[in-house]
Amino acid sequence: MPLKEFTSRHFLGRDSEIKILANVASQAGSGDAGSIILLGKRGIGKTELLRNLYNELFNSSTNTVPFFYAINTAFASVESFSEDYMSSFVLQYLAFTGKDPSLINAGIYSLEDLRAIAAKSEAAWISEIIDNYSQIKLDGDLLKLFSYVISLPYYSYRHTGIPVLVIIDDFHKIRKLSELSEHGYDKDLWMLFENQMKFRFSPHIIAGYKAELHKMFFEETSFGEHLEIISLGGLSRHDSSGLFRALCAKYSLSCEADMTSLLELFGGNPFYIKSFVQAARQAARSFSPEDFWEIYISEITKGKIYTYWTSILKSYIRRFELRKPTLALLYNLCENGTDDVSNLSSALSVKQEDIDYILGLLHTAGIVETGFSAMDLVDDLILIDLIKGLYHKEIIREPWDRIRESLSGERDQPVLPDKAPAFDLVIPAALKAELVAVKSLEQVARYYRIPPDAVGQLQVSLIDLFSAVLATNGTPGGNYKLKFILRDNVFSVEILTSRHGLIFTDSVMRHIKFYIDDIRVEEVKHGSKITLIKELKKDIASAQ
């Protein structure tokens, strides 16, 4: 593999994503390709996926030229970006067509050297685009210069008939280019990519931070509607375990027990898994489940993961006087949920405009996610534990031993499925009763530590049940009685209504069961009982 230095040896569990993205290159050959936005949480593996995609396309028999470019904020001006983008494209084009991977990392930025390489390749059109670039640069028209270089994949196709797949990582950083420029007309330079992304012989795959790309492509402009969105999730349980074992073997680490259930904590995030194993390597040559928690707590309170997240928080919360209120806000959201933020101002003694400002920054940073009318912390157990540790350290000012005791105490006292209590709830059979039921489910699931994806599926089914069944059968008045039960890795929600003879159509039943494992309806003495059943992964309830 000629590009082995470009990718990691430990790349697992992304075969389906590679296949989907590689298919874009095949479709480009027939002019039927569309551009894609690749979204995903921090550390989930977007960059590694794109690098492996490039590696596969470079070594394949495809006739589509792959071009990989990562936006680098070191190139602060339009001119420096444009020259680097053009040089990278020319070198990668020649590397692919000449099957000479040494050109990819040649580190050539001199236009004269680039001309010399182009001359040797006998690709006269490349010399022509270099000359055109030089003339535009000499004219001093930066807008035209930027527009010209991002059009090179289009020009190359017009000259050669060979399609190009453009892969751009960290695309959100291109806004820094605009911010640092001294020219007023180029504040929205990145929007010039719109026409290039629409050209079906040079499709683009764009990756970056979810919140910022969403804002760029859907809130500030509308051309995101022309792009396909692919959301990259975490690795499966099997692949997370495989990555963990491979890294342990790499560092000659041995485990005294099966760590598969403990790895659920990382949410399939390769960055977390790699960082943890690196920390374990520094601590010992072998470790037990008890050592796992010791290393974990150290990592999230003073290790690489801690440094990573605190650096992100500092980069977004630049005003020092807002950092403690930000930390207090995050801790409050971790402990009390995000269903009502209207009272945060008085609870935290922070002005409402500062609360709104902080939440906006946290949303952009990808720490808080917002829907149309709802807001949630990002689904990340590591980040939540890190916030709690940081709060105890910098707000409460507890010593490290107390912080360690506080965090490990939560983990060392799991709720056993066969001994877990049932939760009973009575809510009025009134308008929007389903919202109360859904929120109650969320709180109970948090107590049981049920995986967020299972909770979300149950919530959808619960809403469907209320809206499609109970609402259409009429409101009985009185109350709904709900019971939440976790037993033997099966989580169930029982809803008792005073109405008899509920009508369930086949389509409604299919729709509700799409997200859960079973639904049971039975007549009882005082009405009807409906039970939603969701089977959890093995031992998930006790792996905490």
Buried (B, 14 or more C-beta within 10 A) or exposed (E): EBBEEBBBEBBBBBEEBBEBBBEBBBBBBEEEBBBBBBBBBBBBBBBBBBBBBBBBBBBEEBBBBBBBBBBBBEBBBBBBBBBBBBBBBBBBBBBBBBEBBEBBEBEBEEBEEBBEBBEEBEBEEBBEBBEEBEEBBEEEEBBEBBBBBBBBBBBBBEBBEBBBBBBBBBBBBBBBBBEEBEEEEBEEBBBBBBEBBBBBBBBBBBBBBBBBBBBBBBEEBEBBEEBEBBEBBBBEBEBBBBBBBBBBEEEEBEBEEEBBBBBBBBBBBBBBBBBBBBBBBEEEEEBEBEBBBBBBBBBBBBBBBBEBBBEBBEEBBEEEEBBBBBBBBBBBBBEEBBEEBEEBBEBBEBEEEBBEBBBBBBBBBBBBBBEEEEBBBBBBBBBBBBBBBBBBBBEEEBEBEEBBEBBBEEBEEBBEBEEBEEBEBEBEBEEEBBEBBBBBBBEBBEEBBBBBEBBBBBBBBBBBBBEBBBEEBEBBEBBBBBBBBBEEBBBBBBBBBBBEEBEBEEEBBEBBBEBBBEBEEEEEEEBBBBBBBBBBEEEBBBBB
